Amino acid sequence: MKRFAFRLQRLARVRAIEEQVARESWAFAERGARSAEECAVSALADVHAARATLRGSLAGGPLVPAELLQRQSLCDALVARRGLALQRARAARAKAEVERALWLSHKRRLEGLERIERRDHEAWLLAENASAAGEIDAVAAVRAARKAHRESVENTSRSRSIE
């Protein structure tokens, strides 16, 4: 019995490597997107803290205009920083989604080859089983012919001995 050899094995290996590279690329982009999103969340927390400090200075005690202007400009700078962080996070998420789509397309192509391989393997098994069944049938036919020959020889020898 010979071994099964998939006719597209080399292509399957190439597609497996492509799928692995695409998966790793997506994972890298996903980590970058998560990091950018965490930076955006951190920037939002900084904005909230700066605004709370500004409100606190407005609520209590004497107002110092220079200090209020400084805190307000800090809040404005933090809001601008948060806007940039959100832009980076959105861009990184979009890149990660593109990488994910590429990975999924490579994965589908690989799965298609795997289905073809399974189908070919099943067809090969059926052919091998049919061949083995044919050999078994041939052996059984030879045995039946021998048995029939022996019986006919015995019958002819019995009939001669009776005469």
Secondary structure in CASP SS format (residue, H / E / C, confidence):
PFRMAT SS
TARGET T0000
AUTHOR 0000-0000-0000
METHOD secondary structure of the structure
MODEL  1
M C 1.00
K C 1.00
R C 1.00
F C 1.00
A C 1.00
F C 1.00
R C 1.00
L C 1.00
Q H 1.00
R H 1.00
L H 1.00
A H 1.00
R H 1.00
V H 1.00
R H 1.00
A H 1.00
I H 1.00
E H 1.00
E H 1.00
Q H 1.00
V H 1.00
A H 1.00
R H 1.00
E H 1.00
S H 1.00
W H 1.00
A H 1.00
F H 1.00
A H 1.00
E H 1.00
R H 1.00
G H 1.00
A H 1.00
R H 1.00
S H 1.00
A H 1.00
E H 1.00
E H 1.00
C H 1.00
A H 1.00
V H 1.00
S H 1.00
A H 1.00
L H 1.00
A H 1.00
D H 1.00
V H 1.00
H H 1.00
A H 1.00
A H 1.00
R H 1.00
A H 1.00
T H 1.00
L H 1.00
R H 1.00
G H 1.00
S H 1.00
L H 1.00
A H 1.00
G C 1.00
G C 1.00
P C 1.00
L C 1.00
V C 1.00
P H 1.00
A H 1.00
E H 1.00
L H 1.00
L H 1.00
Q H 1.00
R H 1.00
Q H 1.00
S H 1.00
L H 1.00
C H 1.00
D H 1.00
A H 1.00
L H 1.00
V H 1.00
A H 1.00
R H 1.00
R H 1.00
G H 1.00
L H 1.00
A H 1.00
L H 1.00
Q H 1.00
R H 1.00
A H 1.00
R H 1.00
A H 1.00
A H 1.00
R H 1.00
A H 1.00
K H 1.00
A H 1.00
E H 1.00
V H 1.00
E H 1.00
R H 1.00
A H 1.00
L H 1.00
W H 1.00
L H 1.00
S H 1.00
H H 1.00
K H 1.00
R H 1.00
R H 1.00
L H 1.00
E H 1.00
G H 1.00
L H 1.00
E H 1.00
R H 1.00
I H 1.00
E H 1.00
R H 1.00
R H 1.00
D H 1.00
H H 1.00
E H 1.00
A H 1.00
W H 1.00
L H 1.00
L H 1.00
A H 1.00
E H 1.00
N H 1.00
A H 1.00
S H 1.00
A H 1.00
A H 1.00
G H 1.00
E H 1.00
I H 1.00
D H 1.00
A H 1.00
V H 1.00
A H 1.00
A H 1.00
V H 1.00
R H 1.00
A H 1.00
A H 1.00
R H 1.00
K H 1.00
A H 1.00
H H 1.00
R H 1.00
E H 1.00
S H 1.00
V H 1.00
E H 1.00
N H 1.00
T H 1.00
S H 1.00
R H 1.00
S H 1.00
R H 1.00
S H 1.00
I H 1.00
E C 1.00
END
